[in-house]
Amino acid sequence: MMTTFRISSQANSLHASVSNLFHNFCAETMVGALARVLREDWKHSTELATNIVYIFFCFSSFSQFHGVIAHFKIGSLCMSIVEHELRKYDLWLQELSTKKQTNILHRLLL
């Protein structure tokens, strides 16, 4: 997993310049690979998902790339990731609230 994260970080650096962005995005194999890795591994690593989503965010700034992004259903995948993270956040808030209440009751009993 760490190697995949490192590769996504390096790919992120490549896409910092617009000329690299155009050159690399034309390689549909790379886009397909990024989409597959995001689809399969986003739950395992927030950093990996963030890097790959940012790469697709850079691509989405150019209208000529919208068709390829739509083909790989990146928008739908990103929405699924956001929904999952929001549910996880809500669960964390509930757990925190429960622990605070338990802690308050414990202090009152002492």
CORQUI-V908117 format. One record per pair of residues at least 4 apart in sequence whose C-alpha atoms are under 6 Angstrom apart, sorted by the first residue. I is the first residue (numbers start at 1). J is the second residue. D is the distance in whole Angstrom. If there is no record, write none. Layout:
i->[I;I]
j->[J;J]
d->[D;D]
//
This chain:
i->[5;8;12;15;15;20;21;37;38;42;49;69]
j->[48;51;55;20;21;24;25;41;42;49;53;74]
d->[5;6;6;6;5;6;6;6;5;5;6;6]
//
